[in-house]
Structure formats: structure tokens, C-alpha cells
Amino acid sequence: MTLATLVEGRELLETVAASVAAGLGVTFVFSVAIWGVARFADLSRNERPLAAAGAALAACLALVSTVGIVVVGIIAMTSK
């Protein structure tokens, strides 16, 4: 048996590409959440409630998106 029949190169490459894309995507979305929380704290201290609310909304949406991405990933891994 040769190595080529043990490892499917194309499927391995697709898996690596998908994992890199997912890793970068989750990292970016979670960093937006962190940015939103930091901006919310800063804008709240500077008494800018409307801008602070916008930053809080961005943080909440990013956190919900992060959780959603993780749930979809877990479902995709366990559905096979």
C-alpha cells in the first residue's frame, strides 16, 4: 500500500484551508467583541452615551456571532 492511498491530498488541503479560514474568522469576530467592550468602557467614562451604546451593540453582536460560529462548527464536526 502506498502513502498516496492512505492520505487524500486534496481532502487534506481542503481541511487545512477550512481550518485556517475558520480560525481567522473566529479570531476577527472575537476581536471585534473585545474592541466593542473597550470602546464602551472608554466612551462611558467620557459621558458619550449614544456612542457607548453603539459600541456595546457591536460587542454584543460580535459575541453572539462568535458563539454561533462555535456552535455551527461543533454541529459540523459531530454530524459525520
PyMOL commands that set and color helices and strands:
alter all, ss='L'
color gray80, all
select helices_A, chain A and resi 3-6+9-45+49-78
alter helices_A, ss='H'
color red, helices_A
deselect
rebuild
show_as cartoon
